[in-house]
Structures are given as structure tokens and as C-alpha cells.
Amino acid sequence: MKVLEQLRSGPLAVGEIARGLPVSRPAVSQHLKVLKEAGLVIDHAEGTRRVYQIDPQGLGQIRRWLDQFWDEALEAFRAEAERKS
């Protein structure tokens, strides 16, 4: 979660992300690999550095998935409120 929080402000190289975290740079790279495989971040090369940024399309998919639960919760709340009226 901390990696995504850092990327909210814009693209960052792995070293820049690692500087703000209490884990090693290789550990941050592993986290970024998982986030990339999940479609939450994208990366590109800038010289010898890998620069990562949030993939808005990936986050949009998660948001739509999470919205299903919110919609169900609101519907259940509405049904209960109507039942008690």
C-alpha cells in the first residue's frame, strides 16, 4: 500500500520509492513486480532506471469491483430501512 501511496504524486524510480520505505530496494522491486502483474502499475525505462507509475485503468477495474460491494451494501440498507418503515 505504501508503494501505491508514494506513486500517487506521480512517476518515481525504484530507488526513489525505496528511500521512503523501511525495506530494501530489491524488496521494493519485488513489490512493484507484483503490482505490475496485477495491472496496478506500469513502468518504462529512463536510461538505466525503471520508472513506475499507477495504471489508472488497473485501478479503475478494482474500483468497479469494489463498487459492487458498496452497491450491495446500500441496497441491503435501503431494503432494511423500508422494511422497518
TIZAPA-120130 format. One record per residue: y, z, x of N, C-alpha, C in turn. Coordinates in nm, 2 decimals, padded with zeros to 4 digits. Each point is the difference from the previous one (the first is absolute). Layout:
N
      nv      nw      nu     cav     caw     cau      cv      cw      cu
       Y       Z       X       Y       Z       X       Y       Z       X
...
***
This chain:
85
      nv      nw      nu     cav     caw     cau      cv      cw      cu
  -00.12   00.00   00.08   00.12   00.00  -00.08   00.13   00.00   00.09
  -00.01   00.07   00.11   00.12   00.01   00.08   00.03  -00.13   00.06
  -00.10  -00.08   00.03   00.02  -00.14   00.06   00.08  -00.08  -00.10
  -00.04   00.00  -00.13   00.07  -00.08  -00.10   00.14   00.06  -00.02
   00.02   00.13   00.00   00.13   00.05  -00.01   00.09  -00.05   00.11
  -00.05  -00.01   00.12   00.09  -00.05   00.11   00.03  -00.14  -00.02
  -00.09  -00.08  -00.06   00.02  -00.14  -00.01   00.09  -00.03  -00.12
   00.03   00.10  -00.08   00.09  -00.03  -00.12   00.14  -00.05   00.05
   00.04   00.04   00.11   00.14  -00.04   00.05   00.00  -00.13   00.06
  -00.12  -00.06   00.02  -00.01  -00.14   00.06  -00.11  -00.01   00.10
  -00.01  -00.12   00.06  -00.11  -00.03   00.10   00.02   00.09   00.12
  -00.12   00.04   00.05   00.00   00.08   00.13  -00.12  -00.04   00.08
   00.02   00.01   00.13  -00.11  -00.02   00.09  -00.09   00.13   00.01
  -00.12  -00.02   00.04  -00.10   00.11   00.00   00.06   00.12   00.08
   00.05  -00.03   00.11   00.06   00.11   00.09   00.11   00.08  -00.08
   00.08  -00.07  -00.07   00.11   00.06  -00.08  -00.06   00.09  -00.11
  -00.10  -00.04  -00.06  -00.07   00.08  -00.11  -00.06   00.12   00.07
  -00.07  -00.02   00.11  -00.08   00.11   00.06   00.10   00.11   00.05
   00.12  -00.04   00.04   00.09   00.10   00.05   00.03   00.11  -00.10
   00.00  -00.04  -00.13   00.03   00.10  -00.10  -00.12   00.07  -00.06
  -00.11  -00.01   00.06  -00.12   00.06  -00.05  -00.08   00.08   00.10
  -00.07   00.11  -00.05  -00.07   00.09   00.09  -00.14  -00.05   00.04
  -00.02  -00.14   00.01  -00.12  -00.06   00.04   00.02  -00.10   00.11
  -00.10  -00.04   00.06   00.01  -00.10   00.11   00.04  -00.14  -00.05
   00.05  -00.08   00.09   00.02  -00.14  -00.04  -00.12  -00.07  -00.04
  -00.12   00.01   00.07  -00.12  -00.06  -00.05  -00.04   00.04  -00.14
   00.03   00.13  -00.03  -00.04   00.05  -00.14   00.09  -00.07  -00.10
   00.13  -00.02   00.03   00.09  -00.07  -00.09  -00.04  -00.14  -00.01
  -00.04  -00.06   00.10  -00.05  -00.14  -00.01  -00.12  -00.01  -00.09
  -00.09   00.10   00.01  -00.12   00.00  -00.09   00.05   00.02  -00.15
   00.09   00.08  -00.02   00.06   00.02  -00.14   00.06  -00.13  -00.05
   00.07  -00.06   00.09   00.07  -00.13  -00.04  -00.11  -00.11  -00.03
  -00.11   00.00   00.07  -00.10  -00.09  -00.02  -00.06   00.02  -00.14
  -00.03   00.12  -00.04  -00.05   00.03  -00.13   00.10  -00.04  -00.11
   00.13   00.03   00.02   00.10  -00.03  -00.09   00.01  -00.15  -00.02
  -00.01  -00.08   00.11   00.00  -00.14   00.00  -00.12  -00.06  -00.08
  -00.12   00.06   00.03  -00.12  -00.05  -00.07   00.01   00.03  -00.15
   00.08   00.11  -00.04   00.01   00.03  -00.14   00.12  -00.08  -00.06
   00.06  -00.08   00.08   00.11  -00.09  -00.06   00.13   00.08  -00.02
   00.02   00.11   00.07   00.12   00.08  -00.02   00.11  -00.03   00.10
  -00.04  -00.05   00.12   00.10  -00.04   00.10  -00.04  -00.14   00.06
   00.10  -00.06   00.05  -00.02  -00.13   00.07   00.06   00.02   00.14
  -00.04  -00.08   00.09   00.05   00.01   00.14   00.02  -00.14   00.06
   00.08   00.00   00.10   00.03  -00.12   00.08   00.02   00.04   00.15
  -00.01  -00.10   00.08   00.02   00.03   00.15   00.15  -00.03   00.03
   00.05   00.09   00.08   00.13  -00.02   00.06  -00.02   00.03   00.15
  -00.02  -00.11   00.07  -00.03   00.01   00.14  -00.14   00.07   00.01
  -00.01   00.11   00.07  -00.12   00.07   00.02  -00.02   00.11  -00.10
   00.10   00.02  -00.09  -00.01   00.11  -00.10  -00.05  -00.06  -00.14
  -00.07   00.09  -00.07  -00.03  -00.03  -00.14   00.10   00.08  -00.08
   00.06  -00.08  -00.10   00.10   00.07  -00.08  -00.06  -00.01  -00.15
   00.01   00.12  -00.06  -00.06   00.02  -00.13   00.11   00.02  -00.11
  -00.03  -00.04  -00.12   00.09   00.02  -00.11  -00.09   00.02  -00.13
   00.06   00.06  -00.09  -00.07   00.02  -00.13  -00.01  -00.14  -00.07
  -00.12  -00.03  -00.05  -00.02  -00.12  -00.08   00.03   00.03  -00.15
   00.11  -00.05  -00.05   00.04   00.03  -00.14  -00.11  -00.04  -00.10
  -00.07  -00.11   00.03  -00.10  -00.05  -00.09  -00.11   00.10  -00.01
  -00.04   00.05   00.11  -00.11   00.10   00.00   00.04   00.13  -00.07
   00.12   00.05   00.02   00.05   00.11  -00.07   00.01  -00.02  -00.15
   00.04  -00.12  -00.03   00.01  -00.04  -00.14  -00.13   00.01  -00.08
  -00.11  -00.04   00.07  -00.13   00.01  -00.06  -00.04   00.14  -00.02
   00.03   00.09   00.10  -00.03   00.14  -00.02   00.08   00.06  -00.11
   00.12  -00.04  -00.01   00.09   00.05  -00.11  -00.05  -00.04  -00.14
  -00.04  -00.12  -00.01  -00.06  -00.05  -00.13  -00.13   00.08  -00.03
  -00.08   00.03   00.10  -00.12   00.07  -00.02   00.03   00.14  -00.04
   00.10   00.07   00.07   00.03   00.14  -00.04   00.07   00.00  -00.14
   00.08  -00.10  -00.03   00.06  -00.01  -00.13  -00.09   00.01  -00.12
  -00.13  -00.05   00.02  -00.10   00.01  -00.10  -00.02   00.14  -00.04
  -00.01   00.09   00.10  -00.02   00.14  -00.03   00.11   00.07  -00.07
   00.12  -00.04   00.04   00.12   00.05  -00.06   00.01  -00.05  -00.15
  -00.03  -00.12  -00.02   00.00  -00.06  -00.14  -00.10   00.08  -00.08
  -00.12   00.02   00.05  -00.10   00.07  -00.07   00.04   00.15  -00.03
   00.06   00.06   00.09   00.05   00.14  -00.02   00.11   00.00  -00.10
   00.09  -00.09   00.00   00.11   00.00  -00.10  -00.06  -00.03  -00.14
  -00.10  -00.09  -00.01  -00.06  -00.03  -00.13  -00.07   00.12  -00.05
  -00.07   00.07   00.08  -00.07   00.13  -00.04   00.10   00.10  -00.05
   00.11   00.01   00.08   00.10   00.10  -00.04   00.06  -00.04  -00.14
   00.03  -00.13  -00.02   00.06  -00.05  -00.12  -00.10   00.03  -00.12
  -00.13  -00.03   00.02  -00.10   00.02  -00.10  -00.01   00.15  -00.04
   00.00   00.09   00.10  -00.01   00.14  -00.02   00.13   00.05  -00.08
   00.11  -00.05   00.04   00.13   00.04  -00.06   00.00  -00.04  -00.15
  -00.05  -00.12  -00.03  -00.01  -00.05  -00.14  -00.10   00.08  -00.08
  -00.11   00.04   00.07  -00.10   00.07  -00.07   00.05   00.14  -00.04
   00.08   00.06   00.08   00.05   00.14  -00.03   00.12  -00.01  -00.09
   00.06  -00.11  -00.03   00.12  -00.01  -00.09  -00.04   00.00  -00.14
***
